Amino acid sequence: MPERVRFTSWPRFRGPLLLCGLVLAAVTAAACTESLDGGATCPSLCPSKAESFRDTIVDAVVLDSSLGGYPALGLSPFVLIANRPDTVVTSAILRFDALPAVFSPNKGATVDSITTVDSVYLRFQLDSTGRRGNAPVTLEVYDVDTTASDSVAAVVRSLFRADRKIGSLVVTPSAIGDSLRIPFSKTVMAAKIAAKGRLRLGVRIRGGSGQLRAVAFVSGVGAPTVVFDPSTDTTYAPQQISPSTIVPNATADAELAYAVYMLSDLSSPPPGVNTLVVGGFPAYRSYLRFNVPSRITDSSTIVRADVLLTQQVSRFGNAADSVGLFALVPTTTNLVSDLRRILDLAAAGSFAGVDSTLLVPSSAGVRAVNVLALARTWRTLPTNVPRAIAFKIGLEGAQPAELRFYSSEAPVSLRPRLRITYLPRSEFVLP
Amino acid sequence: MLVLPTAGAQGSISMQGFGYPVGGGSVRTNGTGGAFAEFDALTPTNPAALGGLGRTVITAQAEPELRKLTLNGVSEKSALQRVPLIMLIFPARRGVAVGISATSFLDRSFATTTTGSAVIDGKSVPTSDQTEVRGAINDLRAGAGWQISARFRVGVAGHLYTGENKATRERTFADTLAFGSVLDSSRVTYFGTALSVGGEATLGKGFTALASYRRGNELNARIRDTIVSRASVPTRTGVALRYDGIVGSVFAVGMEEIAWSEMASLGSSSTSATDATNWHAGAEVAGPKVRGLPLLVRAGYARNELPFGVLGQIAKENRLTAGLGVPVAGEDATLDLSVQRANRTLSGSVLKETAWLLGIGIQIRPRN
């Protein structure tokens, strides 16, 4: 039966006991904040078996290839103007299809026709890191306008001849600042304006070995411009024309591409057998597709992932200077099989957390490219998205350096591989 | 090449294995060292204690624990929050009362942060490991007690043991550029059943003998609906002797044996479970009156063996307890408070763990 409790009066202790009760209640309430942090007594109280990661190097590349012709015409942020007969020879083509016929003197309300011009220059913003050459060279400006099919490189290239030369400037590349003005014929300029024509200029370096890298953004900061005085009155502000072109039956992108672009007279050698090339001029990109065992991607946590590439010595371009190897992350499904299309649609590696890697073209050996962040996304990708990566070089199309690696057709020990360190998932909750 | 199969980094004496056996005692029972467990109706141990209750009782309690672990002068504090008991009792006819309750059976909540290393490519790489496990195995009991006569009570109850443990583990490397962290999680659910019976006999001269027995059935662990291990709910046998021959006072001593080893196969081979024999003594005396009803003052002592040790070492616990029962609404509601000071040791070790376990519970007895 229930225990018997008989009550007696104990008034002397009522106050202290009630106080104790209140204190206890308050302390109990204050202890409601949970803090489970521990571990100071481990390993004494933490009996656990050693946790081991697994290292594996996988011949996982099922497809690799190098694709040339990058960057796409007109999409390079820089133009390389170079005369390095042992390496690369390039010219810049700039189109100014919209020439002004009138001007407002000193930006006033009146409008005057342009009947004469003076002080005509082609002005470039330069990337000073792209200068090569300590000896004087001549920058030559040509009128490359033609009624022939000027989207054909050979046609444009043929216009770099003496009777088309309209300006020049002798410079020492290493001594140039961050901008450059090349004077050219005001007669030609005035005639083009008078004829309501268009101005298309070709720029190249001759008379010595040298290289300049100019900013090529069209409709943006730093685009090459033509600057001239619209009158002999020197108090008037100079006129400035930005590149633009009209290509019949072409898209706006194509017109943008042809506004400022490069012509290559001497290019880097093709990849050759057993070789993947990244960079060069015009630049190559290389694509690698992997078949990674699902036990690694799906049932493990990857803690390290490197693409191991065996680098070959390259002597092309600035072979002793470090260049950045940048990743691209293909995102298309296997419905897209055209590699160029896949690369066009690829995202920059930085979006997937893949950082660039600095390499020296003239060196050789196994190089590890950290692709941890990318490899960790493979588990979440739909199965119809190939696990792949592509590489492009830093300053693609604006510098001639290239990186050469052995492809999957090379001997086994030289092929691209994946080195992965992972921890298989386990159900570890049971004590 | 081994894969860590267990969340072993419990990091305290009381949190080894499947966790700390909370006991499921009411605040009153906890304030008396657990000695009242066999006859306190609010403690779902002996179903016979339900018999004869004439009023509906609703009770709930919270029981935070402030723990301090010391090893070689290094101490570490942690705080746990528990709601170890919710119970509803309602009377039926002819001395029968029915009770349903939810109590914490084994509480397993801990977090540890340790430093270590991993061997990668033959090199040792510094790491930091964080492990957190939360969850418990709970005891859901439905029981009935019957007061057969003025001297005898009996009871029977069915138990469902359910619950889960969720574990997360993060391992980070010092070199965050080359290595990514590992964040893994794992969840296990438990299910088991048991049947308990109990009885109480008044011996005369204020003495009452009490006994209860719990027979465990299968207890299994499931990961994603797959049974990964099986064991039994540990068998428990408890006896107690109560003396209430002094006006306003109740004294009790008790002993229980719990066959925790029956749970051993539920965990991995690194889990050692040992049977426990626990001793309890406690008293409750009527103190000064509050609004016409006495304030109940409690004290007790318990000597317990904890079920799960470390690598074969056995953990033991001594508790000194005290408590108050404060009438807050006449006979309709009582506020119970308890404080327990626990000292835990591990055989063959200099490790010491001390804890303050604070209890606050409210019992409401609506008029029928």
Boltz contact constraints between the chains, C-beta under 6 A:
constraints:
  - contact:
      token1: [A, 1]
      token2: [B, 150]
      max_distance: 6.0
  - contact:
      token1: [A, 1]
      token2: [B, 202]
      max_distance: 6.0
  - contact:
      token1: [A, 3]
      token2: [B, 244]
      max_distance: 6.0
  - contact:
      token1: [A, 3]
      token2: [B, 250]
      max_distance: 6.0
  - contact:
      token1: [A, 4]
      token2: [B, 244]
      max_distance: 6.0
  - contact:
      token1: [A, 6]
      token2: [B, 247]
      max_distance: 6.0
  - contact:
      token1: [A, 6]
      token2: [B, 248]
      max_distance: 6.0
  - contact:
      token1: [A, 7]
      token2: [B, 248]
      max_distance: 6.0
  - contact:
      token1: [A, 7]
      token2: [B, 286]
      max_distance: 6.0
  - contact:
      token1: [A, 7]
      token2: [B, 294]
      max_distance: 6.0
  - contact:
      token1: [A, 8]
      token2: [B, 248]
      max_distance: 6.0
  - contact:
      token1: [A, 8]
      token2: [B, 286]
      max_distance: 6.0
  - contact:
      token1: [A, 9]
      token2: [B, 289]
      max_distance: 6.0
  - contact:
      token1: [A, 10]
      token2: [B, 287]
      max_distance: 6.0
  - contact:
      token1: [A, 10]
      token2: [B, 288]
      max_distance: 6.0
  - contact:
      token1: [A, 11]
      token2: [B, 288]
      max_distance: 6.0
  - contact:
      token1: [A, 13]
      token2: [B, 287]
      max_distance: 6.0
  - contact:
      token1: [A, 13]
      token2: [B, 288]
      max_distance: 6.0
  - contact:
      token1: [A, 14]
      token2: [B, 288]
      max_distance: 6.0
  - contact:
      token1: [A, 17]
      token2: [B, 287]
      max_distance: 6.0
  - contact:
      token1: [A, 17]
      token2: [B, 295]
      max_distance: 6.0
  - contact:
      token1: [A, 21]
      token2: [B, 324]
      max_distance: 6.0
  - contact:
      token1: [A, 21]
      token2: [B, 326]
      max_distance: 6.0
  - contact:
      token1: [A, 21]
      token2: [B, 337]
      max_distance: 6.0
  - contact:
      token1: [A, 24]
      token2: [B, 337]
      max_distance: 6.0
  - contact:
      token1: [A, 24]
      token2: [B, 339]
      max_distance: 6.0
  - contact:
      token1: [A, 25]
      token2: [B, 360]
      max_distance: 6.0
  - contact:
      token1: [A, 28]
      token2: [B, 358]
      max_distance: 6.0
  - contact:
      token1: [A, 28]
      token2: [B, 360]
      max_distance: 6.0
  - contact:
      token1: [A, 31]
      token2: [B, 64]
      max_distance: 6.0
  - contact:
      token1: [A, 31]
      token2: [B, 66]
      max_distance: 6.0
  - contact:
      token1: [A, 31]
      token2: [B, 79]
      max_distance: 6.0
  - contact:
      token1: [A, 31]
      token2: [B, 358]
      max_distance: 6.0
  - contact:
      token1: [A, 32]
      token2: [B, 81]
      max_distance: 6.0
  - contact:
      token1: [A, 34]
      token2: [B, 79]
      max_distance: 6.0
  - contact:
      token1: [A, 34]
      token2: [B, 81]
      max_distance: 6.0
  - contact:
      token1: [A, 35]
      token2: [B, 78]
      max_distance: 6.0
  - contact:
      token1: [A, 35]
      token2: [B, 79]
      max_distance: 6.0
  - contact:
      token1: [A, 36]
      token2: [B, 78]
      max_distance: 6.0
  - contact:
      token1: [A, 36]
      token2: [B, 109]
      max_distance: 6.0
  - contact:
      token1: [A, 36]
      token2: [B, 110]
      max_distance: 6.0
  - contact:
      token1: [A, 36]
      token2: [B, 111]
      max_distance: 6.0
  - contact:
      token1: [A, 37]
      token2: [B, 111]
      max_distance: 6.0
  - contact:
      token1: [A, 38]
      token2: [B, 11]
      max_distance: 6.0
  - contact:
      token1: [A, 38]
      token2: [B, 12]
      max_distance: 6.0
  - contact:
      token1: [A, 38]
      token2: [B, 76]
      max_distance: 6.0
  - contact:
      token1: [A, 38]
      token2: [B, 78]
      max_distance: 6.0
  - contact:
      token1: [A, 38]
      token2: [B, 110]
      max_distance: 6.0
  - contact:
      token1: [A, 38]
      token2: [B, 112]
      max_distance: 6.0
  - contact:
      token1: [A, 39]
      token2: [B, 11]
      max_distance: 6.0
  - contact:
      token1: [A, 39]
      token2: [B, 112]
      max_distance: 6.0
  - contact:
      token1: [A, 39]
      token2: [B, 113]
      max_distance: 6.0
  - contact:
      token1: [A, 39]
      token2: [B, 114]
      max_distance: 6.0
  - contact:
      token1: [A, 40]
      token2: [B, 74]
      max_distance: 6.0
  - contact:
      token1: [A, 40]
      token2: [B, 76]
      max_distance: 6.0
  - contact:
      token1: [A, 41]
      token2: [B, 11]
      max_distance: 6.0
  - contact:
      token1: [A, 41]
      token2: [B, 69]
      max_distance: 6.0
  - contact:
      token1: [A, 41]
      token2: [B, 71]
      max_distance: 6.0
  - contact:
      token1: [A, 42]
      token2: [B, 9]
      max_distance: 6.0
  - contact:
      token1: [A, 42]
      token2: [B, 11]
      max_distance: 6.0
  - contact:
      token1: [A, 42]
      token2: [B, 114]
      max_distance: 6.0
  - contact:
      token1: [A, 45]
      token2: [B, 11]
      max_distance: 6.0
  - contact:
      token1: [A, 45]
      token2: [B, 310]
      max_distance: 6.0
  - contact:
      token1: [A, 46]
      token2: [B, 8]
      max_distance: 6.0
  - contact:
      token1: [A, 46]
      token2: [B, 9]
      max_distance: 6.0
  - contact:
      token1: [A, 46]
      token2: [B, 11]
      max_distance: 6.0
  - contact:
      token1: [A, 47]
      token2: [B, 8]
      max_distance: 6.0
  - contact:
      token1: [A, 47]
      token2: [B, 270]
      max_distance: 6.0
  - contact:
      token1: [A, 47]
      token2: [B, 310]
      max_distance: 6.0
  - contact:
      token1: [A, 47]
      token2: [B, 311]
      max_distance: 6.0
  - contact:
      token1: [A, 48]
      token2: [B, 8]
      max_distance: 6.0
  - contact:
      token1: [A, 48]
      token2: [B, 9]
      max_distance: 6.0
  - contact:
      token1: [A, 49]
      token2: [B, 2]
      max_distance: 6.0
  - contact:
      token1: [A, 49]
      token2: [B, 4]
      max_distance: 6.0
  - contact:
      token1: [A, 50]
      token2: [B, 2]
      max_distance: 6.0
  - contact:
      token1: [A, 51]
      token2: [B, 4]
      max_distance: 6.0
  - contact:
      token1: [A, 52]
      token2: [B, 1]
      max_distance: 6.0
  - contact:
      token1: [A, 52]
      token2: [B, 2]
      max_distance: 6.0
  - contact:
      token1: [A, 53]
      token2: [B, 118]
      max_distance: 6.0
  - contact:
      token1: [A, 53]
      token2: [B, 120]
      max_distance: 6.0
  - contact:
      token1: [A, 55]
      token2: [B, 121]
      max_distance: 6.0
  - contact:
      token1: [A, 301]
      token2: [B, 182]
      max_distance: 6.0
  - contact:
      token1: [A, 303]
      token2: [B, 179]
      max_distance: 6.0
  - contact:
      token1: [A, 303]
      token2: [B, 180]
      max_distance: 6.0
  - contact:
      token1: [A, 303]
      token2: [B, 182]
      max_distance: 6.0
  - contact:
      token1: [A, 304]
      token2: [B, 179]
      max_distance: 6.0
  - contact:
      token1: [A, 372]
      token2: [B, 180]
      max_distance: 6.0
  - contact:
      token1: [A, 421]
      token2: [B, 120]
      max_distance: 6.0
  - contact:
      token1: [A, 423]
      token2: [B, 182]
      max_distance: 6.0
  - contact:
      token1: [A, 424]
      token2: [B, 3]
      max_distance: 6.0
  - contact:
      token1: [A, 426]
      token2: [B, 3]
      max_distance: 6.0
  - contact:
      token1: [A, 426]
      token2: [B, 5]
      max_distance: 6.0
  - contact:
      token1: [A, 427]
      token2: [B, 186]
      max_distance: 6.0
  - contact:
      token1: [A, 427]
      token2: [B, 223]
      max_distance: 6.0
  - contact:
      token1: [A, 428]
      token2: [B, 4]
      max_distance: 6.0
  - contact:
      token1: [A, 428]
      token2: [B, 5]
      max_distance: 6.0
  - contact:
      token1: [A, 428]
      token2: [B, 6]
      max_distance: 6.0
  - contact:
      token1: [A, 428]
      token2: [B, 7]
      max_distance: 6.0
  - contact:
      token1: [A, 428]
      token2: [B, 186]
      max_distance: 6.0
  - contact:
      token1: [A, 429]
      token2: [B, 7]
      max_distance: 6.0
  - contact:
      token1: [A, 429]
      token2: [B, 165]
      max_distance: 6.0
  - contact:
      token1: [A, 429]
      token2: [B, 167]
      max_distance: 6.0
  - contact:
      token1: [A, 429]
      token2: [B, 186]
      max_distance: 6.0
  - contact:
      token1: [A, 429]
      token2: [B, 188]
      max_distance: 6.0
  - contact:
      token1: [A, 430]
      token2: [B, 6]
      max_distance: 6.0
  - contact:
      token1: [A, 430]
      token2: [B, 188]
      max_distance: 6.0
  - contact:
      token1: [A, 430]
      token2: [B, 267]
      max_distance: 6.0
  - contact:
      token1: [A, 430]
      token2: [B, 268]
      max_distance: 6.0
  - contact:
      token1: [A, 431]
      token2: [B, 6]
      max_distance: 6.0
  - contact:
      token1: [A, 431]
      token2: [B, 17]
      max_distance: 6.0
  - contact:
      token1: [A, 431]
      token2: [B, 18]
      max_distance: 6.0
  - contact:
      token1: [A, 431]
      token2: [B, 267]
      max_distance: 6.0
  - contact:
      token1: [A, 431]
      token2: [B, 271]
      max_distance: 6.0
